[in-house]
């Protein structure tokens, strides 16, 4: 096989496209089948909800992680505000002579 027939990791592109197509079908069908799956497997549903709750509790319960989260959020807000101001000032700046 030459490099045109395979991707960088050696799999043919058709196999990758088929995987993406199947994954997209599963993800798009997931919300519509969620209710039925919850009724069929209630203990698994409770386990997933418990894991999400514990993860959120650990994240928000740790002072260090809360500080990191707050720092990232404030940095994001500052950078978005700076980009917005540069865009608005740049579009209303008078033409140079």
Secondary structure as GFF3:
##gff-version 3
##sequence-region A 1 97
A	DSSP	alpha_helix	13	40	.	.	.	ID=ss1
A	DSSP	alpha_helix	42	61	.	.	.	ID=ss2
A	DSSP	alpha_helix	63	92	.	.	.	ID=ss3
###
